[in-house]
């Protein structure tokens, strides 16, 4: 029973994350965060 509830909650959270990621203003934030993370991992600074 607990496993079923856990899956239901995880499904709801995943649906909300996908819904928010589709919004244009959030897409810009996501792209910036990814480029910042990649720049930090490579040890350099990247300007696009």
C-alpha positions as CSV (number, residue, x, y, z in Angstrom):
1,X,0.0,0.0,0.0
2,X,2.8,2.5,0.9
3,X,4.6,1.7,-2.4
4,X,1.5,2.6,-4.3
5,X,1.1,5.9,-2.5
6,X,4.7,6.7,-3.0
7,X,4.4,6.1,-6.8
8,X,1.3,8.2,-6.9
9,X,3.0,11.1,-5.2
10,X,6.1,10.7,-7.4
11,X,3.9,10.7,-10.5
12,X,2.2,14.0,-9.4
13,X,5.5,15.7,-8.7
14,X,7.0,14.6,-12.0
15,X,3.9,15.9,-13.8
16,X,4.2,19.3,-12.1
17,X,7.9,19.5,-12.9
18,X,7.3,18.8,-16.6
19,X,4.4,21.3,-16.6
20,X,6.6,24.0,-15.2
21,X,9.5,23.2,-17.5
22,X,7.3,23.9,-20.5
23,X,6.8,27.5,-19.6
24,X,9.0,29.9,-21.7
25,X,10.3,31.9,-18.7
26,X,11.3,28.7,-16.9
27,X,13.1,27.4,-20.1
28,X,15.4,30.4,-20.1
29,X,16.2,29.8,-16.4
30,X,16.9,26.1,-17.1
31,X,19.2,26.8,-20.0
32,X,21.1,29.4,-17.9
33,X,21.5,26.9,-15.0
34,X,22.7,24.2,-17.4
35,X,25.3,26.4,-19.0
36,X,26.5,27.7,-15.6
37,X,26.8,24.1,-14.4
38,X,28.7,23.1,-17.5
39,X,31.1,26.1,-17.2
40,X,31.7,25.2,-13.5
41,X,32.4,21.6,-14.3
42,X,34.9,22.5,-17.1
43,X,36.7,24.9,-14.9
44,X,36.4,27.8,-17.4
45,X,33.9,30.5,-18.1
46,X,31.9,30.4,-21.2
47,X,30.1,33.3,-22.8
48,X,27.5,32.6,-25.5
